[in-house]
Amino acid sequence: MISVIIPTLNEKKNILKIANKLNKIKIVSQVIFVDDNSIDGTFAEIKKIKFTKFYGYLRKSKQRDLSQSVVYGVDKANNKNILVMDCDLQHDVKYIGMMWKLFIKSNYDVIVASRFKRKKFIGNISFLRSLISKFAIFLINSVFGTKSSDPLSGFFLCKKNLINAHKKFFFLRGYKILFDVIYNSKRNINVKDVEISFKKRNFEKSKFNTRVIWLFLRQMLYTKLVVKK
């Protein structure tokens, strides 16, 4: 069974929509929302969910941070298997079953829902953002080696212990927790990509900005210069 970890920041209009979708998936036995001190009433919306397998936690740190929220949620997970996804509905829950079947029938450490497995660009994010993502992935592959077609994805499945056992090596800042999992955990990590269609965001706003880019550049430097393997 799977514990789903969903970090949230100002996603009020998406909460009940994704909760209704996840509640129908039998292999998901726990859903953990970790709200990063939203100002739009997101946490109040989380508390409205009546389904028994849903839990909400409020992270009141002055420094909002997705990676910290994910690790917080992983600590609260009851299952050995965790799936991380965004709240904005761009990650379609229909892929969870396929990711799970591949995971339990293999020796893969991480299943990544990839936006770019066979596509150079995708239609539901802007051309500029797609270009920035592809350039960042090119840098990652050039510096650290290719382990996934989308090491910047926010949608992935792995063992809880993979994160807990190696988080002391993680950068744990910014929005790219998967990069930490792939490049700052065990040396011979086994990653499998699953191709997905990235859906269009209909509600609330993307958190992508120059700060996200700056934090990721620092994360790459940290991995290159600090983490010893």
C-alpha positions as YAML, in Angstrom:
chain: A
units: angstrom
residues:
- id: 1
  name: MET
  ca: [0.00, 0.00, 0.00]
- id: 2
  name: ILE
  ca: [1.03, 3.60, -0.59]
- id: 3
  name: SER
  ca: [1.18, 6.78, 1.47]
- id: 4
  name: VAL
  ca: [0.79, 9.81, -0.80]
- id: 5
  name: ILE
  ca: [2.63, 12.98, 0.27]
- id: 6
  name: ILE
  ca: [1.26, 16.27, -1.08]
- id: 7
  name: PRO
  ca: [3.04, 19.52, -0.18]
- id: 8
  name: THR
  ca: [0.73, 22.53, -0.49]
- id: 9
  name: LEU
  ca: [1.10, 26.28, -0.69]
- id: 10
  name: ASN
  ca: [-1.92, 28.42, -1.60]
- id: 11
  name: GLU
  ca: [-3.81, 25.62, -3.39]
- id: 12
  name: LYS
  ca: [-7.25, 26.08, -1.80]
- id: 13
  name: LYS
  ca: [-9.29, 25.44, -4.96]
- id: 14
  name: ASN
  ca: [-7.46, 22.19, -5.71]
- id: 15
  name: ILE
  ca: [-7.69, 20.45, -2.32]
- id: 16
  name: LEU
  ca: [-11.11, 18.82, -2.48]
- id: 17
  name: LYS
  ca: [-10.70, 18.00, -6.16]
- id: 18
  name: ILE
  ca: [-7.53, 15.97, -5.68]
- id: 19
  name: ALA
  ca: [-8.89, 14.43, -2.46]
- id: 20
  name: ASN
  ca: [-11.93, 13.09, -4.31]
- id: 21
  name: LYS
  ca: [-9.70, 11.57, -6.99]
- id: 22
  name: LEU
  ca: [-7.27, 9.95, -4.55]
- id: 23
  name: ASN
  ca: [-10.03, 8.57, -2.35]
- id: 24
  name: LYS
  ca: [-11.09, 6.28, -5.22]
- id: 25
  name: ILE
  ca: [-7.68, 4.61, -5.51]
- id: 26
  name: LYS
  ca: [-7.61, 1.46, -3.36]
- id: 27
  name: ILE
  ca: [-3.82, 1.05, -3.24]
- id: 28
  name: VAL
  ca: [-3.58, 4.49, -1.62]
- id: 29
  name: SER
  ca: [-4.27, 3.86, 2.07]
- id: 30
  name: GLN
  ca: [-3.01, 7.21, 3.38]
- id: 31
  name: VAL
  ca: [-2.87, 10.74, 1.98]
- id: 32
  name: ILE
  ca: [-0.80, 13.33, 3.83]
- id: 33
  name: PHE
  ca: [-1.15, 17.02, 3.04]
- id: 34
  name: VAL
  ca: [1.65, 19.19, 4.43]
- id: 35
  name: ASP
  ca: [0.70, 22.84, 4.15]
- id: 36
  name: ASP
  ca: [3.50, 25.39, 4.06]
- id: 37
  name: ASN
  ca: [1.62, 28.06, 6.04]
- id: 38
  name: SER
  ca: [-0.64, 29.13, 3.16]
- id: 39
  name: ILE
  ca: [-2.39, 32.50, 3.35]
- id: 40
  name: ASP
  ca: [-5.44, 31.62, 1.23]
- id: 41
  name: GLY
  ca: [-7.21, 29.18, 3.54]
- id: 42
  name: THR
  ca: [-5.67, 26.03, 2.08]
- id: 43
  name: PHE
  ca: [-5.23, 24.35, 5.47]
- id: 44
  name: ALA
  ca: [-8.84, 25.12, 6.45]
- id: 45
  name: GLU
  ca: [-9.88, 23.41, 3.21]
- id: 46
  name: ILE
  ca: [-7.74, 20.37, 4.05]
- id: 47
  name: LYS
  ca: [-9.50, 20.09, 7.41]
- id: 48
  name: LYS
  ca: [-12.85, 19.87, 5.59]
- id: 49
  name: ILE
  ca: [-11.92, 16.50, 4.06]
- id: 50
  name: LYS
  ca: [-14.05, 13.80, 5.68]
- id: 51
  name: PHE
  ca: [-12.41, 10.70, 4.21]
- id: 52
  name: THR
  ca: [-10.67, 8.69, 6.94]
- id: 53
  name: LYS
  ca: [-7.38, 8.06, 5.15]
- id: 54
  name: PHE
  ca: [-6.62, 11.78, 4.76]
- id: 55
  name: TYR
  ca: [-4.38, 13.71, 7.16]
- id: 56
  name: GLY
  ca: [-3.38, 17.34, 7.23]
- id: 57
  name: TYR
  ca: [-0.34, 18.94, 8.85]
- id: 58
  name: LEU
  ca: [0.58, 22.61, 9.05]
- id: 59
  name: ARG
  ca: [4.27, 23.47, 8.81]
- id: 60
  name: LYS
  ca: [4.69, 26.87, 10.42]
- id: 61
  name: SER
  ca: [8.32, 27.52, 9.56]
- id: 62
  name: LYS
  ca: [9.12, 31.08, 8.49]
- id: 63
  name: GLN
  ca: [11.00, 29.63, 5.54]
- id: 64
  name: ARG
  ca: [8.50, 28.09, 3.14]
- id: 65
  name: ASP
  ca: [10.05, 25.12, 1.39]
- id: 66
  name: LEU
  ca: [8.63, 22.21, -0.60]
- id: 67
  name: SER
  ca: [11.51, 19.84, 0.11]
- id: 68
  name: GLN
  ca: [11.14, 20.35, 3.85]
- id: 69
  name: SER
  ca: [7.40, 19.75, 3.58]
- id: 70
  name: VAL
  ca: [7.92, 16.48, 1.71]
- id: 71
  name: VAL
  ca: [10.40, 15.17, 4.30]
- id: 72
  name: TYR
  ca: [7.99, 16.20, 7.07]
- id: 73
  name: GLY
  ca: [5.24, 14.21, 5.35]
- id: 74
  name: VAL
  ca: [7.48, 11.18, 4.84]
- id: 75
  name: ASP
  ca: [8.13, 11.09, 8.59]
- id: 76
  name: LYS
  ca: [4.36, 10.89, 9.18]
- id: 77
  name: ALA
  ca: [3.77, 8.10, 6.65]
- id: 78
  name: ASN
  ca: [2.43, 4.77, 7.93]
- id: 79
  name: ASN
  ca: [3.41, 2.78, 4.85]
- id: 80
  name: LYS
  ca: [6.83, 1.64, 3.64]
- id: 81
  name: ASN
  ca: [6.05, 2.99, 0.18]
- id: 82
  name: ILE
  ca: [5.54, 6.69, -0.48]
- id: 83
  name: LEU
  ca: [4.43, 8.61, -3.52]
- id: 84
  name: VAL
  ca: [5.09, 12.34, -3.84]
- id: 85
  name: MET
  ca: [2.92, 14.48, -6.09]
- id: 86
  name: ASP
  ca: [1.82, 18.08, -6.51]
- id: 87
  name: CYS
  ca: [-1.58, 19.38, -5.52]
- id: 88
  name: ASP
  ca: [-2.27, 21.36, -8.69]
- id: 89
  name: LEU
  ca: [-3.83, 18.43, -10.65]
- id: 90
  name: GLN
  ca: [-1.11, 18.58, -13.30]
- id: 91
  name: HIS
  ca: [-0.03, 15.19, -11.99]
- id: 92
  name: ASP
  ca: [-2.82, 12.86, -13.05]
- id: 93
  name: VAL
  ca: [-3.72, 10.27, -10.40]
- id: 94
  name: LYS
  ca: [-4.48, 7.75, -13.17]
- id: 95
  name: TYR
  ca: [-0.74, 6.99, -13.41]
- id: 96
  name: ILE
  ca: [-0.44, 5.85, -9.79]
- id: 97
  name: GLY
  ca: [-1.66, 2.31, -10.51]
- id: 98
  name: MET
  ca: [0.79, 1.85, -13.39]
- id: 99
  name: MET
  ca: [3.68, 3.21, -11.30]
- id: 100
  name: TRP
  ca: [2.76, 0.87, -8.43]
- id: 101
  name: LYS
  ca: [2.58, -2.26, -10.59]
- id: 102
  name: LEU
  ca: [6.00, -1.51, -12.07]
- id: 103
  name: PHE
  ca: [7.44, -0.80, -8.63]
- id: 104
  name: ILE
  ca: [6.31, -4.00, -6.93]
- id: 105
  name: LYS
  ca: [7.32, -6.23, -9.85]
- id: 106
  name: SER
  ca: [10.85, -4.88, -10.13]
- id: 107
  name: ASN
  ca: [13.94, -3.92, -8.16]
- id: 108
  name: TYR
  ca: [13.72, -0.24, -9.02]
- id: 109
  name: ASP
  ca: [14.44, 2.19, -6.19]
- id: 110
  name: VAL
  ca: [12.45, 5.05, -7.72]
- id: 111
  name: ILE
  ca: [9.68, 5.25, -10.32]
- id: 112
  name: VAL
  ca: [9.65, 8.70, -11.90]
- id: 113
  name: ALA
  ca: [6.62, 10.09, -13.72]
- id: 114
  name: SER
  ca: [8.50, 11.81, -16.53]
- id: 115
  name: ARG
  ca: [7.29, 14.72, -18.61]
- id: 116
  name: PHE
  ca: [10.12, 14.29, -21.08]
- id: 117
  name: LYS
  ca: [10.67, 10.57, -21.62]
- id: 118
  name: ARG
  ca: [10.05, 10.81, -25.37]
- id: 119
  name: LYS
  ca: [9.18, 14.47, -25.73]
- id: 120
  name: LYS
  ca: [11.54, 17.42, -26.08]
- id: 121
  name: PHE
  ca: [8.83, 19.87, -25.11]
- id: 122
  name: ILE
  ca: [5.38, 19.58, -23.65]
- id: 123
  name: GLY
  ca: [2.28, 21.61, -24.34]
- id: 124
  name: ASN
  ca: [0.79, 22.32, -20.92]
- id: 125
  name: ILE
  ca: [3.58, 24.48, -19.58]
- id: 126
  name: SER
  ca: [4.92, 27.51, -21.38]
- id: 127
  name: PHE
  ca: [7.58, 27.08, -24.06]
- id: 128
  name: LEU
  ca: [10.00, 29.17, -21.96]
- id: 129
  name: ARG
  ca: [9.51, 27.05, -18.83]
- id: 130
  name: SER
  ca: [9.84, 23.87, -20.87]
- id: 131
  name: LEU
  ca: [13.06, 25.22, -22.39]
- id: 132
  name: ILE
  ca: [14.44, 26.11, -18.95]
- id: 133
  name: SER
  ca: [13.59, 22.64, -17.64]
- id: 134
  name: LYS
  ca: [15.24, 20.91, -20.58]
- id: 135
  name: PHE
  ca: [18.37, 23.03, -20.22]
- id: 136
  name: ALA
  ca: [18.53, 22.24, -16.50]
- id: 137
  name: ILE
  ca: [18.19, 18.51, -17.25]
- id: 138
  name: PHE
  ca: [20.97, 18.82, -19.84]
- id: 139
  name: LEU
  ca: [23.21, 20.36, -17.16]
- id: 140
  name: ILE
  ca: [22.33, 17.63, -14.67]
- id: 141
  name: ASN
  ca: [23.10, 14.87, -17.17]
- id: 142
  name: SER
  ca: [26.37, 16.53, -18.19]
- id: 143
  name: VAL
  ca: [27.61, 17.03, -14.63]
- id: 144
  name: PHE
  ca: [26.19, 14.05, -12.75]
- id: 145
  name: GLY
  ca: [25.30, 11.51, -15.42]
- id: 146
  name: THR
  ca: [21.92, 10.51, -16.82]
- id: 147
  name: LYS
  ca: [19.70, 8.60, -14.39]
- id: 148
  name: SER
  ca: [16.27, 9.88, -15.46]
- id: 149
  name: SER
  ca: [14.76, 11.80, -18.35]
- id: 150
  name: ASP
  ca: [13.08, 14.06, -15.76]
- id: 151
  name: PRO
  ca: [15.07, 14.34, -12.51]
- id: 152
  name: LEU
  ca: [13.15, 17.55, -11.80]
- id: 153
  name: SER
  ca: [9.76, 15.83, -11.68]
- id: 154
  name: GLY
  ca: [7.62, 16.34, -8.60]
- id: 155
  name: PHE
  ca: [5.78, 13.04, -9.14]
- id: 156
  name: PHE
  ca: [7.59, 9.88, -8.03]
- id: 157
  name: LEU
  ca: [7.30, 6.65, -6.03]
- id: 158
  name: CYS
  ca: [9.93, 5.12, -3.75]
- id: 159
  name: LYS
  ca: [10.53, 3.39, -0.41]
- id: 160
  name: LYS
  ca: [10.14, 5.57, 2.66]
- id: 161
  name: ASN
  ca: [13.48, 4.31, 3.93]
- id: 162
  name: LEU
  ca: [15.30, 5.55, 0.84]
- id: 163
  name: ILE
  ca: [14.55, 9.09, 1.95]
- id: 164
  name: ASN
  ca: [14.89, 8.59, 5.70]
- id: 165
  name: ALA
  ca: [18.20, 6.74, 5.44]
- id: 166
  name: HIS
  ca: [19.84, 9.33, 3.18]
- id: 167
  name: LYS
  ca: [18.21, 12.67, 3.99]
- id: 168
  name: LYS
  ca: [21.27, 13.70, 5.99]
- id: 169
  name: PHE
  ca: [23.01, 14.02, 2.60]
- id: 170
  name: PHE
  ca: [20.18, 15.99, 0.96]
- id: 171
  name: PHE
  ca: [20.29, 19.70, 0.23]
- id: 172
  name: LEU
  ca: [16.68, 19.93, 1.47]
- id: 173
  name: ARG
  ca: [16.01, 23.38, 0.10]
- id: 174
  name: GLY
  ca: [13.84, 24.39, -2.81]
- id: 175
  name: TYR
  ca: [11.43, 22.50, -5.00]
- id: 176
  name: LYS
  ca: [13.53, 19.66, -6.43]
- id: 177
  name: ILE
  ca: [13.40, 16.93, -3.81]
- id: 178
  name: LEU
  ca: [13.61, 14.22, -6.49]
- id: 179
  name: PHE
  ca: [17.06, 15.50, -7.49]
- id: 180
  name: ASP
  ca: [18.17, 14.94, -3.89]
- id: 181
  name: VAL
  ca: [16.71, 11.42, -3.89]
- id: 182
  name: ILE
  ca: [18.38, 10.45, -7.16]
- id: 183
  name: TYR
  ca: [21.78, 12.13, -6.82]
- id: 184
  name: ASN
  ca: [22.33, 12.51, -3.07]
- id: 185
  name: SER
  ca: [21.24, 9.09, -1.81]
- id: 186
  name: LYS
  ca: [22.89, 5.74, -2.49]
- id: 187
  name: ARG
  ca: [25.46, 5.52, -5.27]
- id: 188
  name: ASN
  ca: [23.90, 2.85, -7.47]
- id: 189
  name: ILE
  ca: [20.30, 3.97, -7.37]
- id: 190
  name: ASN
  ca: [18.05, 2.20, -9.86]
- id: 191
  name: VAL
  ca: [15.57, 4.58, -11.51]
- id: 192
  name: LYS
  ca: [12.76, 3.83, -13.95]
- id: 193
  name: ASP
  ca: [10.85, 6.47, -15.90]
- id: 194
  name: VAL
  ca: [7.17, 6.25, -16.77]
- id: 195
  name: GLU
  ca: [5.92, 8.56, -19.48]
- id: 196
  name: ILE
  ca: [3.06, 10.85, -18.48]
- id: 197
  name: SER
  ca: [1.05, 13.64, -20.04]
- id: 198
  name: PHE
  ca: [1.45, 16.73, -17.90]
- id: 199
  name: LYS
  ca: [-1.96, 18.31, -17.44]
- id: 200
  name: LYS
  ca: [-2.83, 21.99, -17.60]
- id: 201
  name: ARG
  ca: [-3.20, 23.90, -14.34]
- id: 202
  name: ASN
  ca: [-6.75, 25.28, -14.08]
- id: 203
  name: PHE
  ca: [-6.74, 26.75, -10.57]
- id: 204
  name: GLU
  ca: [-4.32, 28.79, -8.47]
- id: 205
  name: LYS
  ca: [-0.85, 29.89, -9.57]
- id: 206
  name: SER
  ca: [2.43, 28.13, -10.29]
- id: 207
  name: LYS
  ca: [5.21, 28.66, -7.71]
- id: 208
  name: PHE
  ca: [7.90, 28.74, -10.41]
- id: 209
  name: ASN
  ca: [10.04, 31.90, -10.21]
- id: 210
  name: THR
  ca: [13.66, 33.07, -10.16]
- id: 211
  name: ARG
  ca: [14.06, 31.97, -6.52]
- id: 212
  name: VAL
  ca: [13.26, 28.40, -7.54]
- id: 213
  name: ILE
  ca: [15.99, 28.58, -10.20]
- id: 214
  name: TRP
  ca: [18.51, 30.09, -7.78]
- id: 215
  name: LEU
  ca: [17.87, 27.43, -5.13]
- id: 216
  name: PHE
  ca: [18.29, 24.68, -7.69]
- id: 217
  name: LEU
  ca: [21.63, 26.07, -8.87]
- id: 218
  name: ARG
  ca: [22.76, 26.05, -5.25]
- id: 219
  name: GLN
  ca: [21.49, 22.49, -4.92]
- id: 220
  name: MET
  ca: [23.62, 21.41, -7.88]
- id: 221
  name: LEU
  ca: [26.69, 23.10, -6.40]
- id: 222
  name: TYR
  ca: [26.05, 21.45, -3.06]
- id: 223
  name: THR
  ca: [25.81, 18.04, -4.69]
- id: 224
  name: LYS
  ca: [28.96, 18.59, -6.72]
- id: 225
  name: LEU
  ca: [31.12, 20.14, -4.02]
- id: 226
  name: VAL
  ca: [29.83, 18.88, -0.66]
- id: 227
  name: VAL
  ca: [28.23, 15.45, -0.99]
- id: 228
  name: LYS
  ca: [30.86, 12.73, -0.85]
- id: 229
  name: LYS
  ca: [30.15, 9.37, -2.41]
...
